[in-house]
Amino acid sequence: MATLTYVYADSTAVLGPLATYAEPHCYDLCEQHADSLTVPRGWEVLRLAMPTAPQQPGPDDLLALANAVRDAAALPAQPQPGTANRGPHSALEAPAGTEGTRRGHLRVLREPS
């Protein structure tokens, strides 16, 4: 995994370790897409050193996760469109085919299979 950032003023794309927080113009890439990255003619790619071992969660990550869980538990259950006649627990179930949700700056990243 890597994070891609563009510096338009310098015509440069920076590919480096996975970002620890969300930025408006940063994109997380899988290993395959990071390795095959190409940029427009006249642009430069800066490839920063990538860590050899996956980064382990730190105290800030655990605190952010605990805050997201606390916030989600405090929200009242919102019925999904089209679920009004399905019963009292249908609003708590994820729709079929849904892999997860995004809350603020947290995302679920799946292990490559």
C-alpha positions as CSV (number, residue, x, y, z in Angstrom):
1,M,0.0,0.0,0.0
2,A,1.2,3.5,-0.8
3,T,-0.2,7.0,-0.9
4,L,-0.1,9.1,-4.0
5,T,0.0,12.9,-3.8
6,Y,0.2,15.4,-6.6
7,V,2.1,18.7,-6.5
8,Y,0.6,20.5,-9.5
9,A,2.8,23.6,-9.2
10,D,5.9,21.4,-9.6
11,S,4.4,18.9,-12.0
12,T,5.4,16.2,-9.6
13,A,3.7,13.0,-8.3
14,V,4.9,11.8,-4.9
15,L,4.4,8.1,-4.0
16,G,5.2,7.2,-0.5
17,P,4.2,5.3,2.6
18,L,0.5,5.0,3.5
19,A,-0.7,8.4,4.9
20,T,-1.8,8.4,8.5
21,Y,-4.6,11.0,7.9
22,A,-6.9,12.0,5.1
23,E,-5.9,14.8,2.7
24,P,-8.2,16.1,-0.1
25,H,-5.8,15.3,-3.0
26,C,-4.2,12.1,-1.7
27,Y,-5.0,8.7,-3.0
28,D,-4.2,5.3,-1.4
29,L,-3.0,2.7,-3.9
30,C,-2.5,-1.0,-3.7
31,E,1.0,-2.4,-4.3
32,Q,0.2,-3.4,-8.0
33,H,-1.1,0.1,-8.9
34,A,1.7,1.8,-7.0
35,D,4.3,-0.2,-8.9
36,S,2.7,0.5,-12.3
37,L,2.1,4.2,-11.7
38,T,2.7,6.5,-14.7
39,V,2.4,10.3,-14.9
40,P,1.7,12.7,-17.7
41,R,4.5,13.7,-20.1
42,G,6.8,16.3,-18.5
43,W,5.9,15.3,-14.9
44,E,8.3,13.7,-12.4
45,V,7.6,10.9,-10.0
46,L,9.3,10.9,-6.6
47,R,9.2,7.5,-5.0
48,L,9.9,7.8,-1.3
49,A,11.4,4.9,0.7
50,M,8.7,2.4,1.7
51,P,8.8,0.5,5.0
52,T,9.8,-3.1,4.7
53,A,7.3,-4.3,7.4
54,P,3.7,-3.2,7.8
55,Q,3.2,-0.5,10.3
56,Q,1.6,-1.7,13.6
57,P,-1.4,0.3,15.1
58,G,-0.3,2.9,17.6
59,P,-2.1,4.6,20.4
60,D,-3.5,7.3,18.1
61,D,-5.0,4.7,15.8
62,L,-6.7,2.9,18.8
63,L,-8.0,6.1,20.2
64,A,-9.5,7.1,16.8
65,L,-11.1,3.7,16.5
66,A,-12.6,3.9,20.1
67,N,-13.9,7.4,19.3
68,A,-15.6,6.2,16.1
69,V,-17.2,3.3,17.9
70,R,-18.4,5.6,20.7
71,D,-19.8,8.1,18.1
72,A,-21.6,5.3,16.2
73,A,-23.1,3.9,19.4
74,A,-24.5,7.3,20.3
75,L,-26.3,7.8,17.0
76,P,-29.9,6.7,16.8
77,A,-30.6,4.0,14.2
78,Q,-31.6,5.5,10.9
79,P,-33.9,3.5,8.7
80,Q,-32.5,2.8,5.3
81,P,-34.7,3.8,2.3
82,G,-37.0,1.0,1.3
83,T,-36.7,-0.8,4.7
84,A,-39.8,0.6,6.5
85,N,-41.8,-2.7,6.2
86,R,-39.0,-5.1,7.1
87,G,-39.2,-5.1,10.9
88,P,-37.5,-3.4,13.8
89,H,-33.9,-4.8,13.2
90,S,-33.6,-4.2,9.5
91,A,-32.1,-0.7,9.9
92,L,-29.2,-2.3,11.8
93,E,-28.3,-4.8,9.1
94,A,-26.0,-3.8,6.2
95,P,-27.5,-4.0,2.7
96,A,-26.5,-7.1,0.7
97,G,-23.2,-6.6,-1.1
98,T,-22.0,-3.8,1.2
99,E,-18.4,-4.2,2.4
100,G,-18.5,-1.6,5.1
101,T,-18.8,2.1,5.6
102,R,-16.5,5.1,6.0
103,R,-16.7,7.2,9.2
104,G,-14.7,10.3,9.0
105,H,-11.0,9.5,8.5
106,L,-11.3,5.8,9.2
107,R,-11.5,3.2,6.4
108,V,-11.6,-0.6,6.3
109,L,-8.7,-1.9,4.3
110,R,-9.0,-5.6,3.3
111,E,-6.0,-7.9,3.3
112,P,-5.0,-8.9,-0.3
113,S,-5.9,-12.5,-1.0
